[in-house]
Every structure is written in structure tokens, then in C-alpha cells.
Amino acid sequence: MDIFMHNIDFSATQQDTILVLAKELHRPIFSPDDPLNFQVRLFQPGRRGTWKRNNGSGLLTLPSEEVGESFLQMYGGDVPQISVMLRTKQVKFRKSTRPQVSGATIYKICHSPYIDP
């Protein structure tokens, strides 16, 4: 499942984002046995030569709808139960309106061995 992320600090890198999200997604509620894999993609700024590392938004891809819905119940919406701070900003999450995630991406997330970020 894809989750749209916005309000990301412009100076945050993909690795910064992965590390912050790993602390949340590797909690027992989401991955009771082994840490789950996920994918992060930050959208690039439109103009070249800008100091920004991202345009303030991106996608979080989770291995299933079930995990995605649980994540959104806790971290999504206008007033989330739990906040995710990335550098100086509180990241906002909502279900992506983009077409369904490709089967190859989900297969990779579900079947690749876990590598600690």
C-alpha cells in the first residue's frame, strides 16, 4: 500500500526519512516477529540548482493494505494519535490516490531479507 507523505523538511534526505520511519514501523504492533521492509521515495524539487533535497512530499510503500491501514489509524489524518517528527517538521500521512502499487514492488518488499537501515 502506498501512503502519501507531505510536510517533509526540505533538507531531509531519503536516508533520514527511512531512519525516522523505521523507529515507528519496527514497533511490535506492525512487525511482531521480524522487522518489516518498506520503501521510501522522496519527490525531487522541480528546478535544478535548488538547495532543497526534496519538494516536501514523497511516498511510503508498505507490504500490505492491513499494515497500511493500521499505520494510517495511528499516524494519519489532520490530528494523528502519534506524530512523526523529521528534523523540524511533523510529517503528515494519508492514503495515496496513485494507482495500486505494482506486484513486483510488493514482492520485493515482502520477500527481500531485512537489512537494518
C-alpha positions in Angstrom: 0.0 0.0 0.0 1.2 3.5 -0.9 0.9 6.3 1.7 1.4 9.9 0.6 3.7 11.8 2.9 3.8 15.6 3.0 5.2 18.4 5.1 8.7 16.9 5.0 11.6 19.1 5.9 13.2 20.3 2.6 16.7 19.4 3.9 15.8 15.8 4.8 17.3 13.0 2.8 15.8 9.7 1.9 18.0 8.0 4.5 16.9 10.5 7.2 13.3 9.6 6.4 13.9 5.9 6.4 15.6 6.0 9.8 12.8 8.0 11.4 10.1 5.7 9.9 12.0 2.6 10.9 11.7 3.5 14.5 7.9 3.6 14.1 7.4 0.7 11.7 9.6 -1.7 13.6 7.5 -1.5 16.7 5.8 -4.8 17.7 2.4 -3.6 16.6 3.5 -3.6 13.0 6.1 -6.3 13.0 5.8 -8.7 16.0 8.4 -11.2 14.7 10.9 -9.7 12.3 11.2 -6.0 11.3 9.1 -5.4 8.1 10.6 -4.0 5.0 9.2 -0.8 3.5 10.2 1.6 0.7 10.5 5.4 0.8 10.6 7.7 -2.2 11.0 11.5 -1.8 9.9 13.6 -4.7 12.5 15.9 -6.1 12.2 19.7 -6.4 11.1 21.0 -9.8 14.0 23.3 -10.5 17.6 22.3 -10.8 20.2 24.0 -8.7 17.9 24.4 -5.7 19.2 23.8 -2.2 16.2 21.6 -1.4 16.8 17.8 -1.2 13.1 17.1 -1.8 9.9 19.0 -2.6 8.4 18.3 0.8 6.5 15.2 -0.2 7.0 11.5 -1.0 5.6 8.0 -0.9 5.9 5.4 1.8 5.2 1.9 0.4 4.2 -0.8 3.0 3.9 -4.5 2.4 0.1 -4.8 2.7 -3.2 -2.9 3.0 -3.6 -4.2 6.5 -0.3 -2.7 7.7 -1.0 0.5 5.8 -4.5 0.9 7.3 -3.1 0.3 10.8 -0.3 2.8 10.2 -2.8 5.4 9.0 -5.1 4.9 12.0 -2.2 5.9 14.3 -0.2 8.3 12.2 -2.6 9.7 9.6 -5.2 12.4 9.4 -5.2 16.0 10.4 -4.7 15.2 14.1 -2.8 11.9 14.3 -2.6 9.9 17.5 1.2 9.7 17.1 3.4 12.3 15.4 6.4 11.6 13.3 9.0 14.4 13.5 11.6 14.6 10.7 14.1 17.3 11.5 12.0 20.4 12.2 8.6 19.3 10.8 5.8 16.9 11.7 5.3 14.6 8.7 1.7 14.2 7.6 0.4 10.9 6.1 -2.7 10.0 4.1 -3.6 7.2 1.7 -2.2 7.8 -1.7 -4.5 8.4 -4.6 -2.0 6.9 -7.0 -2.9 3.7 -8.7 -2.2 0.4 -6.9 1.4 -0.5 -6.1 3.0 -2.9 -8.6 3.1 -6.5 -7.7 6.9 -6.5 -8.3 7.4 -3.8 -5.7 5.3 -5.6 -3.1 7.0 -8.9 -3.8 10.4 -7.2 -3.3 9.3 -5.6 0.0 7.8 -8.9 1.3 10.5 -11.3 0.2 13.8 -9.4 0.5 15.7 -10.1 3.6 15.6 -7.4 6.2 18.6 -5.0 6.2 18.9 -2.6 9.1 18.9 1.0 7.7 
